[in-house]
């Protein structure tokens, strides 16, 4: 039972790591877009450029929150893995 839970947890960890890599790449892209939009807004000082900056910044912040959620989920899965490994080793000693 514990071994099966370890395998399932390991699969979820792999999926979260894969999603985290994608989220980090997207965050870099959105953060760069937001910086570019900020500079354009400062230079042009038009309402449209200000809106584009706010939209780009909102996307970057949303992706940052998503990335942070994935990091937290990975930490929970790692803690669960440690707990399961402790259970497995204590069962093996008895």
PDB file of N, CA, C and O in Angstrom, chain B, residues numbered from 101:
ATOM      1  N   UNK B 101       0.831  -1.196   0.000  1.00  0.00           N
ATOM      2  CA  UNK B 101       0.000   0.000   0.000  1.00  0.00           C
ATOM      3  C   UNK B 101       0.875   1.259   0.000  1.00  0.00           C
ATOM      4  O   UNK B 101       0.647   2.175  -0.789  1.00  0.00           O
ATOM      5  N   UNK B 102       1.858   1.300   0.870  1.00  0.00           N
ATOM      6  CA  UNK B 102       2.741   2.472   0.952  1.00  0.00           C
ATOM      7  C   UNK B 102       3.536   2.629  -0.333  1.00  0.00           C
ATOM      8  O   UNK B 102       3.724   3.740  -0.829  1.00  0.00           O
ATOM      9  N   UNK B 103       3.998   1.510  -0.864  1.00  0.00           N
ATOM     10  CA  UNK B 103       4.779   1.573  -2.099  1.00  0.00           C
ATOM     11  C   UNK B 103       3.939   2.122  -3.252  1.00  0.00           C
ATOM     12  O   UNK B 103       4.433   2.903  -4.064  1.00  0.00           O
ATOM     13  N   UNK B 104       2.685   1.720  -3.324  1.00  0.00           N
ATOM     14  CA  UNK B 104       1.794   2.226  -4.367  1.00  0.00           C
ATOM     15  C   UNK B 104       1.584   3.734  -4.210  1.00  0.00           C
ATOM     16  O   UNK B 104       1.591   4.470  -5.197  1.00  0.00           O
ATOM     17  N   UNK B 105       1.397   4.189  -2.974  1.00  0.00           N
ATOM     18  CA  UNK B 105       1.222   5.617  -2.715  1.00  0.00           C
ATOM     19  C   UNK B 105       2.497   6.387  -3.076  1.00  0.00           C
ATOM     20  O   UNK B 105       2.423   7.510  -3.574  1.00  0.00           O
ATOM     21  N   UNK B 106       3.656   5.790  -2.827  1.00  0.00           N
ATOM     22  CA  UNK B 106       4.926   6.425  -3.209  1.00  0.00           C
ATOM     23  C   UNK B 106       5.024   6.572  -4.723  1.00  0.00           C
ATOM     24  O   UNK B 106       5.455   7.611  -5.224  1.00  0.00           O
ATOM     25  N   UNK B 107       4.627   5.539  -5.445  1.00  0.00           N
ATOM     26  CA  UNK B 107       4.666   5.583  -6.910  1.00  0.00           C
ATOM     27  C   UNK B 107       3.714   6.653  -7.437  1.00  0.00           C
ATOM     28  O   UNK B 107       4.073   7.421  -8.330  1.00  0.00           O
ATOM     29  N   UNK B 108       2.502   6.705  -6.888  1.00  0.00           N
ATOM     30  CA  UNK B 108       1.535   7.726  -7.309  1.00  0.00           C
ATOM     31  C   UNK B 108       2.045   9.131  -6.991  1.00  0.00           C
ATOM     32  O   UNK B 108       1.933  10.045  -7.808  1.00  0.00           O
ATOM     33  N   UNK B 109       2.601   9.286  -5.801  1.00  0.00           N
ATOM     34  CA  UNK B 109       3.140  10.586  -5.389  1.00  0.00           C
ATOM     35  C   UNK B 109       4.289  10.993  -6.312  1.00  0.00           C
ATOM     36  O   UNK B 109       4.393  12.155  -6.706  1.00  0.00           O
ATOM     37  N   UNK B 110       5.143  10.040  -6.651  1.00  0.00           N
ATOM     38  CA  UNK B 110       6.259  10.321  -7.555  1.00  0.00           C
ATOM     39  C   UNK B 110       5.780  10.757  -8.929  1.00  0.00           C
ATOM     40  O   UNK B 110       6.370  11.645  -9.543  1.00  0.00           O
ATOM     41  N   UNK B 111       4.710  10.135  -9.412  1.00  0.00           N
ATOM     42  CA  UNK B 111       4.128  10.533 -10.703  1.00  0.00           C
ATOM     43  C   UNK B 111       3.579  11.944 -10.654  1.00  0.00           C
ATOM     44  O   UNK B 111       3.765  12.724 -11.588  1.00  0.00           O
ATOM     45  N   UNK B 112       2.895  12.274  -9.555  1.00  0.00           N
ATOM     46  CA  UNK B 112       2.369  13.635  -9.405  1.00  0.00           C
ATOM     47  C   UNK B 112       3.510  14.648  -9.317  1.00  0.00           C
ATOM     48  O   UNK B 112       3.418  15.747  -9.865  1.00  0.00           O
ATOM     49  N   UNK B 113       4.590  14.268  -8.618  1.00  0.00           N
ATOM     50  CA  UNK B 113       5.747  15.170  -8.515  1.00  0.00           C
ATOM     51  C   UNK B 113       6.351  15.437  -9.891  1.00  0.00           C
ATOM     52  O   UNK B 113       6.730  16.568 -10.197  1.00  0.00           O
ATOM     53  N   UNK B 114       6.441  14.400 -10.718  1.00  0.00           N
ATOM     54  CA  UNK B 114       6.974  14.585 -12.067  1.00  0.00           C
ATOM     55  C   UNK B 114       6.097  15.535 -12.864  1.00  0.00           C
ATOM     56  O   UNK B 114       6.600  16.431 -13.542  1.00  0.00           O
ATOM     57  N   UNK B 115       4.784  15.340 -12.784  1.00  0.00           N
ATOM     58  CA  UNK B 115       3.855  16.214 -13.502  1.00  0.00           C
ATOM     59  C   UNK B 115       3.969  17.663 -13.037  1.00  0.00           C
ATOM     60  O   UNK B 115       3.984  18.587 -13.851  1.00  0.00           O
ATOM     61  N   UNK B 116       4.049  17.850 -11.733  1.00  0.00           N
ATOM     62  CA  UNK B 116       4.158  19.211 -11.193  1.00  0.00           C
ATOM     63  C   UNK B 116       5.478  19.846 -11.616  1.00  0.00           C
ATOM     64  O   UNK B 116       5.512  21.027 -11.962  1.00  0.00           O
ATOM     65  N   UNK B 117       6.560  19.078 -11.591  1.00  0.00           N
ATOM     66  CA  UNK B 117       7.850  19.618 -12.041  1.00  0.00           C
ATOM     67  C   UNK B 117       7.793  20.038 -13.511  1.00  0.00           C
ATOM     68  O   UNK B 117       8.305  21.094 -13.883  1.00  0.00           O
ATOM     69  N   UNK B 118       7.168  19.204 -14.340  1.00  0.00           N
ATOM     70  CA  UNK B 118       7.011  19.547 -15.759  1.00  0.00           C
ATOM     71  C   UNK B 118       6.201  20.830 -15.916  1.00  0.00           C
ATOM     72  O   UNK B 118       6.578  21.720 -16.679  1.00  0.00           O
ATOM     73  N   UNK B 119       5.089  20.923 -15.193  1.00  0.00           N
ATOM     74  CA  UNK B 119       4.256  22.125 -15.249  1.00  0.00           C
ATOM     75  C   UNK B 119       5.001  23.337 -14.716  1.00  0.00           C
ATOM     76  O   UNK B 119       4.821  24.445 -15.221  1.00  0.00           O
ATOM     77  N   UNK B 120       5.828  23.144 -13.712  1.00  0.00           N
ATOM     78  CA  UNK B 120       6.606  24.238 -13.133  1.00  0.00           C
ATOM     79  C   UNK B 120       7.615  24.774 -14.144  1.00  0.00           C
ATOM     80  O   UNK B 120       7.799  25.986 -14.258  1.00  0.00           O
ATOM     81  N   UNK B 121       8.265  23.877 -14.872  1.00  0.00           N
ATOM     82  CA  UNK B 121       9.208  24.332 -15.902  1.00  0.00           C
ATOM     83  C   UNK B 121       8.503  25.188 -16.952  1.00  0.00           C
ATOM     84  O   UNK B 121       9.019  26.229 -17.361  1.00  0.00           O
ATOM     85  N   UNK B 122       7.335  24.751 -17.380  1.00  0.00           N
ATOM     86  CA  UNK B 122       6.568  25.508 -18.375  1.00  0.00           C
ATOM     87  C   UNK B 122       6.144  26.856 -17.792  1.00  0.00           C
ATOM     88  O   UNK B 122       6.257  27.888 -18.453  1.00  0.00           O
ATOM     89  N   UNK B 123       5.660  26.838 -16.563  1.00  0.00           N
ATOM     90  CA  UNK B 123       5.206  28.080 -15.926  1.00  0.00           C
ATOM     91  C   UNK B 123       6.354  29.073 -15.775  1.00  0.00           C
ATOM     92  O   UNK B 123       6.159  30.275 -15.960  1.00  0.00           O
ATOM     93  N   UNK B 124       7.542  28.586 -15.443  1.00  0.00           N
ATOM     94  CA  UNK B 124       8.694  29.485 -15.302  1.00  0.00           C
ATOM     95  C   UNK B 124       9.085  30.099 -16.645  1.00  0.00           C
ATOM     96  O   UNK B 124       9.435  31.277 -16.712  1.00  0.00           O
ATOM     97  N   UNK B 125       9.028  29.306 -17.707  1.00  0.00           N
ATOM     98  CA  UNK B 125       9.305  29.844 -19.042  1.00  0.00           C
ATOM     99  C   UNK B 125       8.271  30.898 -19.429  1.00  0.00           C
ATOM    100  O   UNK B 125       8.613  31.957 -19.956  1.00  0.00           O
ATOM    101  N   UNK B 126       7.004  30.594 -19.162  1.00  0.00           N
ATOM    102  CA  UNK B 126       5.949  31.551 -19.486  1.00  0.00           C
ATOM    103  C   UNK B 126       6.066  32.816 -18.634  1.00  0.00           C
ATOM    104  O   UNK B 126       5.820  33.921 -19.117  1.00  0.00           O
ATOM    105  N   UNK B 127       6.439  32.649 -17.380  1.00  0.00           N
ATOM    106  CA  UNK B 127       6.609  33.813 -16.512  1.00  0.00           C
ATOM    107  C   UNK B 127       7.699  34.730 -17.044  1.00  0.00           C
ATOM    108  O   UNK B 127       7.537  35.950 -17.042  1.00  0.00           O
ATOM    109  N   UNK B 128       8.799  34.161 -17.496  1.00  0.00           N
ATOM    110  CA  UNK B 128       9.860  34.978 -18.080  1.00  0.00           C
ATOM    111  C   UNK B 128       9.337  35.756 -19.281  1.00  0.00           C
ATOM    112  O   UNK B 128       9.632  36.941 -19.441  1.00  0.00           O
ATOM    113  N   UNK B 129       8.567  35.090 -20.115  1.00  0.00           N
ATOM    114  CA  UNK B 129       7.998  35.745 -21.297  1.00  0.00           C
ATOM    115  C   UNK B 129       7.056  36.880 -20.888  1.00  0.00           C
ATOM    116  O   UNK B 129       7.181  38.001 -21.381  1.00  0.00           O
ATOM    117  N   UNK B 130       6.113  36.588 -19.987  1.00  0.00           N
ATOM    118  CA  UNK B 130       5.138  37.601 -19.582  1.00  0.00           C
ATOM    119  C   UNK B 130       5.799  38.755 -18.834  1.00  0.00           C
ATOM    120  O   UNK B 130       5.390  39.905 -18.995  1.00  0.00           O
ATOM    121  N   UNK B 131       6.804  38.470 -18.028  1.00  0.00           N
ATOM    122  CA  UNK B 131       7.503  39.537 -17.309  1.00  0.00           C
ATOM    123  C   UNK B 131       8.244  40.441 -18.288  1.00  0.00           C
ATOM    124  O   UNK B 131       8.275  41.660 -18.116  1.00  0.00           O
ATOM    125  N   UNK B 132       8.837  39.840 -19.314  1.00  0.00           N
ATOM    126  CA  UNK B 132       9.522  40.628 -20.341  1.00  0.00           C
ATOM    127  C   UNK B 132       8.529  41.493 -21.102  1.00  0.00           C
ATOM    128  O   UNK B 132       8.790  42.666 -21.368  1.00  0.00           O
ATOM    129  N   UNK B 133       7.381  40.903 -21.453  1.00  0.00           N
ATOM    130  CA  UNK B 133       6.327  41.659 -22.135  1.00  0.00           C
ATOM    131  C   UNK B 133       5.845  42.830 -21.272  1.00  0.00           C
ATOM    132  O   UNK B 133       5.623  43.930 -21.779  1.00  0.00           O
ATOM    133  N   UNK B 134       5.686  42.592 -19.986  1.00  0.00           N
ATOM    134  CA  UNK B 134       5.224  43.657 -19.081  1.00  0.00           C
ATOM    135  C   UNK B 134       6.261  44.773 -18.987  1.00  0.00           C
ATOM    136  O   UNK B 134       5.905  45.951 -18.958  1.00  0.00           O
ATOM    137  N   UNK B 135       7.539  44.407 -18.939  1.00  0.00           N
ATOM    138  CA  UNK B 135       8.597  45.429 -18.900  1.00  0.00           C
ATOM    139  C   UNK B 135       8.603  46.249 -20.185  1.00  0.00           C
ATOM    140  O   UNK B 135       8.718  47.474 -20.149  1.00  0.00           O
ATOM    141  N   UNK B 136       8.479  45.564 -21.318  1.00  0.00           N
ATOM    142  CA  UNK B 136       8.433  46.284 -22.598  1.00  0.00           C
ATOM    143  C   UNK B 136       7.227  47.216 -22.654  1.00  0.00           C
ATOM    144  O   UNK B 136       7.341  48.356 -23.103  1.00  0.00           O
ATOM    145  N   UNK B 137       6.079  46.737 -22.202  1.00  0.00           N
ATOM    146  CA  UNK B 137       4.866  47.556 -22.222  1.00  0.00           C
ATOM    147  C   UNK B 137       4.999  48.751 -21.276  1.00  0.00           C
ATOM    148  O   UNK B 137       4.501  49.838 -21.572  1.00  0.00           O
ATOM    149  N   UNK B 138       5.668  48.552 -20.145  1.00  0.00           N
ATOM    150  CA  UNK B 138       5.887  49.650 -19.196  1.00  0.00           C
ATOM    151  C   UNK B 138       6.728  50.744 -19.833  1.00  0.00           C
ATOM    152  O   UNK B 138       6.427  51.930 -19.697  1.00  0.00           O
ATOM    153  N   UNK B 139       7.779  50.339 -20.525  1.00  0.00           N
ATOM    154  CA  UNK B 139       8.651  51.316 -21.185  1.00  0.00           C
ATOM    155  C   UNK B 139       7.893  52.052 -22.283  1.00  0.00           C
ATOM    156  O   UNK B 139       8.006  53.270 -22.415  1.00  0.00           O
ATOM    157  N   UNK B 140       7.118  51.303 -23.071  1.00  0.00           N
ATOM    158  CA  UNK B 140       6.317  51.957 -24.120  1.00  0.00           C
ATOM    159  C   UNK B 140       5.323  52.936 -23.513  1.00  0.00           C
ATOM    160  O   UNK B 140       5.097  54.010 -24.071  1.00  0.00           O
ATOM    161  N   UNK B 141       4.729  52.584 -22.387  1.00  0.00           N
ATOM    162  CA  UNK B 141       3.762  53.460 -21.731  1.00  0.00           C
ATOM    163  C   UNK B 141       4.434  54.726 -21.216  1.00  0.00           C
ATOM    164  O   UNK B 141       3.862  55.814 -21.290  1.00  0.00           O
ATOM    165  N   UNK B 142       5.642  54.581 -20.695  1.00  0.00           N
ATOM    166  CA  UNK B 142       6.367  55.757 -20.210  1.00  0.00           C
ATOM    167  C   UNK B 142       6.752  56.686 -21.352  1.00  0.00           C
ATOM    168  O   UNK B 142       6.679  57.908 -21.220  1.00  0.00           O
ATOM    169  N   UNK B 143       7.159  56.105 -22.464  1.00  0.00           N
ATOM    170  CA  UNK B 143       7.613  56.903 -23.601  1.00  0.00           C
ATOM    171  C   UNK B 143       6.437  57.570 -24.310  1.00  0.00           C
ATOM    172  O   UNK B 143       6.500  58.755 -24.636  1.00  0.00           O
ATOM    173  N   UNK B 144       5.372  56.818 -24.547  1.00  0.00           N
ATOM    174  CA  UNK B 144       4.276  57.369 -25.347  1.00  0.00           C
ATOM    175  C   UNK B 144       3.252  58.145 -24.515  1.00  0.00           C
ATOM    176  O   UNK B 144       2.611  59.065 -25.023  1.00  0.00           O
ATOM    177  N   UNK B 145       3.101  57.783 -23.261  1.00  0.00           N
ATOM    178  CA  UNK B 145       2.162  58.449 -22.360  1.00  0.00           C
ATOM    179  C   UNK B 145       0.745  58.540 -22.922  1.00  0.00           C
ATOM    180  O   UNK B 145       0.071  59.556 -22.750  1.00  0.00           O
ATOM    181  N   UNK B 146       0.291  57.478 -23.594  1.00  0.00           N
ATOM    182  CA  UNK B 146      -1.076  57.466 -24.121  1.00  0.00           C
ATOM    183  C   UNK B 146      -1.924  56.528 -23.251  1.00  0.00           C
ATOM    184  O   UNK B 146      -1.391  55.614 -22.621  1.00  0.00           O
ATOM    185  N   UNK B 147      -3.223  56.751 -23.218  1.00  0.00           N
ATOM    186  CA  UNK B 147      -4.093  55.860 -22.446  1.00  0.00           C
ATOM    187  C   UNK B 147      -4.009  54.407 -22.931  1.00  0.00           C
ATOM    188  O   UNK B 147      -4.045  53.480 -22.122  1.00  0.00           O
ATOM    189  N   UNK B 148      -3.898  54.214 -24.239  1.00  0.00           N
ATOM    190  CA  UNK B 148      -3.826  52.862 -24.787  1.00  0.00           C
ATOM    191  C   UNK B 148      -2.560  52.149 -24.323  1.00  0.00           C
ATOM    192  O   UNK B 148      -2.610  50.975 -23.959  1.00  0.00           O
ATOM    193  N   UNK B 149      -1.438  52.839 -24.334  1.00  0.00           N
ATOM    194  CA  UNK B 149      -0.195  52.197 -23.898  1.00  0.00           C
ATOM    195  C   UNK B 149      -0.248  51.891 -22.403  1.00  0.00           C
ATOM    196  O   UNK B 149       0.304  50.888 -21.952  1.00  0.00           O
ATOM    197  N   UNK B 150      -0.915  52.757 -21.633  1.00  0.00           N
ATOM    198  CA  UNK B 150      -1.085  52.484 -20.207  1.00  0.00           C
ATOM    199  C   UNK B 150      -1.927  51.244 -19.972  1.00  0.00           C
ATOM    200  O   UNK B 150      -1.625  50.441 -19.090  1.00  0.00           O
ATOM    201  N   UNK B 151      -2.980  51.087 -20.757  1.00  0.00           N
ATOM    202  CA  UNK B 151      -3.832  49.902 -20.639  1.00  0.00           C
ATOM    203  C   UNK B 151      -3.062  48.646 -21.023  1.00  0.00           C
ATOM    204  O   UNK B 151      -3.172  47.619 -20.352  1.00  0.00           O
ATOM    205  N   UNK B 152      -2.287  48.723 -22.095  1.00  0.00           N
ATOM    206  CA  UNK B 152      -1.481  47.567 -22.508  1.00  0.00           C
ATOM    207  C   UNK B 152      -0.508  47.175 -21.404  1.00  0.00           C
ATOM    208  O   UNK B 152      -0.295  45.990 -21.148  1.00  0.00           O
ATOM    209  N   UNK B 153       0.079  48.169 -20.755  1.00  0.00           N
ATOM    210  CA  UNK B 153       1.011  47.876 -19.657  1.00  0.00           C
ATOM    211  C   UNK B 153       0.278  47.190 -18.510  1.00  0.00           C
ATOM    212  O   UNK B 153       0.758  46.191 -17.975  1.00  0.00           O
ATOM    213  N   UNK B 154      -0.877  47.718 -18.130  1.00  0.00           N
ATOM    214  CA  UNK B 154      -1.637  47.111 -17.021  1.00  0.00           C
ATOM    215  C   UNK B 154      -2.045  45.677 -17.356  1.00  0.00           C
ATOM    216  O   UNK B 154      -1.960  44.787 -16.511  1.00  0.00           O
ATOM    217  N   UNK B 155      -2.487  45.461 -18.594  1.00  0.00           N
ATOM    218  CA  UNK B 155      -2.871  44.109 -19.014  1.00  0.00           C
ATOM    219  C   UNK B 155      -1.675  43.150 -18.971  1.00  0.00           C
ATOM    220  O   UNK B 155      -1.783  42.034 -18.464  1.00  0.00           O
ATOM    221  N   UNK B 156      -0.553  43.592 -19.502  1.00  0.00           N
ATOM    222  CA  UNK B 156       0.647  42.746 -19.516  1.00  0.00           C
ATOM    223  C   UNK B 156       1.119  42.468 -18.091  1.00  0.00           C
ATOM    224  O   UNK B 156       1.531  41.351 -17.781  1.00  0.00           O
ATOM    225  N   UNK B 157       1.061  43.467 -17.236  1.00  0.00           N
ATOM    226  CA  UNK B 157       1.469  43.296 -15.841  1.00  0.00           C
ATOM    227  C   UNK B 157       0.538  42.323 -15.127  1.00  0.00           C
ATOM    228  O   UNK B 157       0.986  41.504 -14.325  1.00  0.00           O
ATOM    229  N   UNK B 158      -0.755  42.414 -15.417  1.00  0.00           N
ATOM    230  CA  UNK B 158      -1.742  41.513 -14.814  1.00  0.00           C
ATOM    231  C   UNK B 158      -1.460  40.059 -15.231  1.00  0.00           C
ATOM    232  O   UNK B 158      -1.551  39.148 -14.408  1.00  0.00           O
ATOM    233  N   UNK B 159      -1.122  39.847 -16.499  1.00  0.00           N
ATOM    234  CA  UNK B 159      -0.794  38.495 -16.973  1.00  0.00           C
ATOM    235  C   UNK B 159       0.466  37.968 -16.274  1.00  0.00           C
ATOM    236  O   UNK B 159       0.517  36.808 -15.865  1.00  0.00           O
ATOM    237  N   UNK B 160       1.459  38.815 -16.147  1.00  0.00           N
ATOM    238  CA  UNK B 160       2.709  38.398 -15.496  1.00  0.00           C
ATOM    239  C   UNK B 160       2.456  38.034 -14.036  1.00  0.00           C
ATOM    240  O   UNK B 160       2.982  37.036 -13.543  1.00  0.00           O
ATOM    241  N   UNK B 161       1.660  38.831 -13.353  1.00  0.00           N
ATOM    242  CA  UNK B 161       1.370  38.547 -11.939  1.00  0.00           C
ATOM    243  C   UNK B 161       0.545  37.275 -11.791  1.00  0.00           C
ATOM    244  O   UNK B 161       0.754  36.515 -10.845  1.00  0.00           O
ATOM    245  N   UNK B 162      -0.383  37.032 -12.702  1.00  0.00           N
ATOM    246  CA  UNK B 162      -1.175  35.803 -12.659  1.00  0.00           C
ATOM    247  C   UNK B 162      -0.280  34.583 -12.859  1.00  0.00           C
ATOM    248  O   UNK B 162      -0.439  33.570 -12.178  1.00  0.00           O
ATOM    249  N   UNK B 163       0.659  34.684 -13.794  1.00  0.00           N
ATOM    250  CA  UNK B 163       1.569  33.564 -14.028  1.00  0.00           C
ATOM    251  C   UNK B 163       2.493  33.369 -12.823  1.00  0.00           C
ATOM    252  O   UNK B 163       2.841  32.238 -12.484  1.00  0.00           O
ATOM    253  N   UNK B 164       2.881  34.449 -12.191  1.00  0.00           N
ATOM    254  CA  UNK B 164       3.724  34.342 -10.998  1.00  0.00           C
ATOM    255  C   UNK B 164       2.964  33.626  -9.873  1.00  0.00           C
ATOM    256  O   UNK B 164       3.535  32.791  -9.172  1.00  0.00           O
ATOM    257  N   UNK B 165       1.690  33.948  -9.704  1.00  0.00           N
ATOM    258  CA  UNK B 165       0.872  33.257  -8.697  1.00  0.00           C
ATOM    259  C   UNK B 165       0.749  31.773  -9.034  1.00  0.00           C
ATOM    260  O   UNK B 165       0.842  30.920  -8.151  1.00  0.00           O
ATOM    261  N   UNK B 166       0.542  31.473 -10.301  1.00  0.00           N
ATOM    262  CA  UNK B 166       0.434  30.074 -10.728  1.00  0.00           C
ATOM    263  C   UNK B 166       1.744  29.332 -10.435  1.00  0.00           C
ATOM    264  O   UNK B 166       1.733  28.218  -9.912  1.00  0.00           O
ATOM    265  N   UNK B 167       2.856  29.960 -10.774  1.00  0.00           N
ATOM    266  CA  UNK B 167       4.154  29.343 -10.491  1.00  0.00           C
ATOM    267  C   UNK B 167       4.329  29.112  -8.991  1.00  0.00           C
ATOM    268  O   UNK B 167       4.793  28.049  -8.578  1.00  0.00           O
ATOM    269  N   UNK B 168       3.962  30.095  -8.177  1.00  0.00           N
ATOM    270  CA  UNK B 168       4.081  29.962  -6.723  1.00  0.00           C
ATOM    271  C   UNK B 168       3.206  28.826  -6.197  1.00  0.00           C
ATOM    272  O   UNK B 168       3.604  28.112  -5.276  1.00  0.00           O
ATOM    273  N   UNK B 169       2.013  28.654  -6.779  1.00  0.00           N
ATOM    274  CA  UNK B 169       1.134  27.552  -6.389  1.00  0.00           C
ATOM    275  C   UNK B 169       1.778  26.207  -6.724  1.00  0.00           C
ATOM    276  O   UNK B 169       1.690  25.262  -5.941  1.00  0.00           O
ATOM    277  N   UNK B 170       2.418  26.124  -7.877  1.00  0.00           N
ATOM    278  CA  UNK B 170       3.097  24.881  -8.256  1.00  0.00           C
ATOM    279  C   UNK B 170       4.272  24.585  -7.332  1.00  0.00           C
ATOM    280  O   UNK B 170       4.500  23.433  -6.962  1.00  0.00           O
ATOM    281  N   UNK B 171       5.011  25.614  -6.962  1.00  0.00           N
ATOM    282  CA  UNK B 171       6.133  25.433  -6.029  1.00  0.00           C
ATOM    283  C   UNK B 171       5.613  24.911  -4.690  1.00  0.00           C
ATOM    284  O   UNK B 171       6.199  24.000  -4.104  1.00  0.00           O
ATOM    285  N   UNK B 172       4.511  25.491  -4.208  1.00  0.00           N
ATOM    286  CA  UNK B 172       3.923  25.049  -2.941  1.00  0.00           C
ATOM    287  C   UNK B 172       3.415  23.613  -3.046  1.00  0.00           C
ATOM    288  O   UNK B 172       3.590  22.819  -2.121  1.00  0.00           O
ATOM    289  N   UNK B 173       2.789  23.283  -4.169  1.00  0.00           N
ATOM    290  CA  UNK B 173       2.295  21.917  -4.368  1.00  0.00           C
ATOM    291  C   UNK B 173       3.452  20.925  -4.399  1.00  0.00           C
ATOM    292  O   UNK B 173       3.356  19.838  -3.828  1.00  0.00           O
ATOM    293  N   UNK B 174       4.532  21.291  -5.056  1.00  0.00           N
ATOM    294  CA  UNK B 174       5.694  20.416  -5.096  1.00  0.00           C
ATOM    295  C   UNK B 174       6.263  20.217  -3.692  1.00  0.00           C
ATOM    296  O   UNK B 174       6.662  19.106  -3.341  1.00  0.00           O
ATOM    297  N   UNK B 175       6.303  21.262  -2.900  1.00  0.00           N
ATOM    298  CA  UNK B 175       6.791  21.141  -1.521  1.00  0.00           C
ATOM    299  C   UNK B 175       5.903  20.193  -0.711  1.00  0.00           C
ATOM    300  O   UNK B 175       6.402  19.383   0.070  1.00  0.00           O
ATOM    301  N   UNK B 176       4.574  20.302  -0.902  1.00  0.00           N
ATOM    302  CA  UNK B 176       3.655  19.394  -0.205  1.00  0.00           C
ATOM    303  C   UNK B 176       3.885  17.938  -0.636  1.00  0.00           C
ATOM    304  O   UNK B 176       3.892  17.026   0.190  1.00  0.00           O
ATOM    305  N   UNK B 177       4.072  17.744  -1.931  1.00  0.00           N
ATOM    306  CA  UNK B 177       4.315  16.386  -2.433  1.00  0.00           C
ATOM    307  C   UNK B 177       5.642  15.833  -1.910  1.00  0.00           C
ATOM    308  O   UNK B 177       5.731  14.650  -1.583  1.00  0.00           O
ATOM    309  N   UNK B 178       6.660  16.668  -1.832  1.00  0.00           N
ATOM    310  CA  UNK B 178       7.950  16.218  -1.296  1.00  0.00           C
ATOM    311  C   UNK B 178       7.823  15.852   0.181  1.00  0.00           C
ATOM    312  O   UNK B 178       8.397  14.860   0.629  1.00  0.00           O
ATOM    313  N   UNK B 179       7.066  16.657   0.940  1.00  0.00           N
ATOM    314  CA  UNK B 179       6.845  16.344   2.356  1.00  0.00           C
ATOM    315  C   UNK B 179       6.071  15.036   2.484  1.00  0.00           C
ATOM    316  O   UNK B 179       6.366  14.224   3.360  1.00  0.00           O
ATOM    317  N   UNK B 180       5.083  14.827   1.616  1.00  0.00           N
ATOM    318  CA  UNK B 180       4.324  13.584   1.630  1.00  0.00           C
ATOM    319  C   UNK B 180       5.226  12.403   1.299  1.00  0.00           C
ATOM    320  O   UNK B 180       5.109  11.339   1.906  1.00  0.00           O
ATOM    321  N   UNK B 181       6.123  12.589   0.340  1.00  0.00           N
ATOM    322  CA  UNK B 181       7.057  11.525  -0.021  1.00  0.00           C
ATOM    323  C   UNK B 181       7.944  11.185   1.174  1.00  0.00           C
ATOM    324  O   UNK B 181       8.164  10.010   1.470  1.00  0.00           O
ATOM    325  N   UNK B 182       8.452  12.202   1.857  1.00  0.00           N
ATOM    326  CA  UNK B 182       9.277  11.956   3.042  1.00  0.00           C
ATOM    327  C   UNK B 182       8.502  11.174   4.099  1.00  0.00           C
ATOM    328  O   UNK B 182       9.030  10.246   4.710  1.00  0.00           O
ATOM    329  N   UNK B 183       7.246  11.559   4.307  1.00  0.00           N
ATOM    330  CA  UNK B 183       6.397  10.879   5.277  1.00  0.00           C
ATOM    331  C   UNK B 183       6.194   9.411   4.881  1.00  0.00           C
ATOM    332  O   UNK B 183       6.294   8.514   5.718  1.00  0.00           O
ATOM    333  N   UNK B 184       5.912   9.185   3.615  1.00  0.00           N
ATOM    334  CA  UNK B 184       5.711   7.813   3.142  1.00  0.00           C
ATOM    335  C   UNK B 184       6.981   6.982   3.261  1.00  0.00           C
ATOM    336  O   UNK B 184       6.932   5.805   3.617  1.00  0.00           O
ATOM    337  N   UNK B 185       8.115   7.600   2.961  1.00  0.00           N
ATOM    338  CA  UNK B 185       9.384   6.881   3.104  1.00  0.00           C
ATOM    339  C   UNK B 185       9.660   6.535   4.565  1.00  0.00           C
ATOM    340  O   UNK B 185      10.163   5.454   4.873  1.00  0.00           O
ATOM    341  N   UNK B 186       9.326   7.463   5.458  1.00  0.00           N
ATOM    342  CA  UNK B 186       9.471   7.173   6.888  1.00  0.00           C
ATOM    343  C   UNK B 186       8.582   6.004   7.290  1.00  0.00           C
ATOM    344  O   UNK B 186       9.008   5.122   8.035  1.00  0.00           O
ATOM    345  N   UNK B 187       7.347   5.998   6.795  1.00  0.00           N
ATOM    346  CA  UNK B 187       6.436   4.887   7.086  1.00  0.00           C
ATOM    347  C   UNK B 187       6.985   3.574   6.551  1.00  0.00           C
ATOM    348  O   UNK B 187       6.935   2.546   7.225  1.00  0.00           O
ATOM    349  N   UNK B 188       7.509   3.621   5.332  1.00  0.00           N
ATOM    350  CA  UNK B 188       8.040   2.417   4.709  1.00  0.00           C
ATOM    351  C   UNK B 188       9.220   1.881   5.510  1.00  0.00           C
ATOM    352  O   UNK B 188       9.326   0.675   5.732  1.00  0.00           O
ATOM    353  N   UNK B 189      10.095   2.762   5.940  1.00  0.00           N
ATOM    354  CA  UNK B 189      11.272   2.298   6.684  1.00  0.00           C
ATOM    355  C   UNK B 189      10.874   1.795   8.072  1.00  0.00           C
ATOM    356  O   UNK B 189      11.480   0.851   8.579  1.00  0.00           O
ATOM    357  N   UNK B 190       9.866   2.409   8.692  1.00  0.00           N
ATOM    358  CA  UNK B 190       9.445   1.925  10.026  1.00  0.00           C
ATOM    359  C   UNK B 190       8.746   0.587   9.907  1.00  0.00           C
ATOM    360  O   UNK B 190       8.833  -0.233  10.821  1.00  0.00           O
ATOM    361  N   UNK B 191       8.051   0.346   8.800  1.00  0.00           N
ATOM    362  CA  UNK B 191       7.405  -0.953   8.596  1.00  0.00           C
ATOM    363  C   UNK B 191       8.448  -2.029   8.315  1.00  0.00           C
ATOM    364  O   UNK B 191       8.272  -3.193   8.676  1.00  0.00           O
ATOM    365  N   UNK B 192       9.525  -1.624   7.669  1.00  0.00           N
ATOM    366  CA  UNK B 192      10.582  -2.575   7.342  1.00  0.00           C
ATOM    367  C   UNK B 192      11.377  -2.992   8.560  1.00  0.00           C
ATOM    368  O   UNK B 192      11.927  -4.093   8.585  1.00  0.00           O
ATOM    369  N   UNK B 193      11.452  -2.136   9.578  1.00  0.00           N
ATOM    370  CA  UNK B 193      12.215  -2.429  10.784  1.00  0.00           C
ATOM    371  C   UNK B 193      11.459  -3.410  11.664  1.00  0.00           C
ATOM    372  O   UNK B 193      12.074  -4.259  12.309  1.00  0.00           O
ATOM    373  N   UNK B 194      10.117  -3.306  11.702  1.00  0.00           N
ATOM    374  CA  UNK B 194       9.319  -4.172  12.575  1.00  0.00           C
ATOM    375  C   UNK B 194       9.283  -5.577  12.091  1.00  0.00           C
ATOM    376  O   UNK B 194       8.652  -6.429  12.717  1.00  0.00           O
TER     377      UNK B 194
END
